[in-house]
């Protein structure tokens, strides 16, 4: 039971990496299906649809970042083993990134699919099409910010 | 997750929608000097040439050109949907039931007629023909087998081809609606309902014009959700004004003017209504509905080209052709 704080902290890191990673995997996956469909009809669209496909991939990176920071502070990759309360605080700090990463990754993927469809029909609308999925990114960034501030705020 | 199943297929189809014939192009065809000029314009567009722009037309015959375009649309559907192409079998129901009617009529013919059958149904025409000839309907789907057996009995007993047609048409509509209801596709349900409504109104009008009684109408009309069968029968027994009055109070009120004009005008109105309702799918990236809309869009496109080419062949004035062409999806 001495390491309970570390267990909580590690659980938080796992949640951040796991859920945000799943969100991105689903998002990039469905956007990839649309991108493949578009490229099979119009190979010239490859560059544009690739950018749109990659947009939902950032949540996974944010989750990884939060997991790394957490691991480096709970005695696994550095820092000191936290107390039980500190461990719970690390767990709570990781939740925004984990859950918002999951939801925003999937929905950004759907927005990317719609944007790829738009670019496929109207190639000149790429700039506008990119804005729609990019809007979803705002919420992933907000969650990242809260998770980072929370982790660094734990004494 | 079923929404995500057709993402690549839908993206491909949305790109293909850019190649559908536009209203401006159809107007160009209408204004073309003659039939050959129309063919020239179509070949430049790749229509009737397997999609190859400036290609060689498969034939100069309207029927062959239309068939090649139908084949091209269905080949594309098979390519993007793979084994899920069976989900679009609903569009083949009218073909199967047509073949059933043909096979029953052929039983009283003195010799065999090959060209009355349509290919590309869900079941080979020969299979339907054999089932009727041997009076063994087991290989056909339940509803089709049941109506086939009944209609064959009626036809052999009375020789009443019209009654036989009406029974089979009603069963086809009911099969269409039941099949659509089993799916989770709103577009298929919309298609089935509008097909049922259109079939009911047309049958009621024909029955009224030929002085059929209530019993006939009861047998001929299928149940549908947006039209009251009893009220429609009641109005059809009185006269056309009563029917127009009844329809004016339904969701199909806008069509009553076309209905009052002619059967062809009403059919065109129904086709246009369906395409109008499908247009929402042009920007839908998920599910099978955009594919359903594309199949219907291609069908409307073929109808318009057929009207224009036939009109040009028969020297019809531009205004007459123009008022028969369908709304475009593009």
Interface residues (C-beta under 8 A of the other chain):
Chain A: X30 X33 X34 X35 X36 X37 X38 X40 X41 X42 X110 X113 X114 X116 X117 X118 X120 X121
Chain B: X4 X7 X8 X9 X10 X11 X12 X14 X15 X16 X17 X18 X80 X283 X285 X286
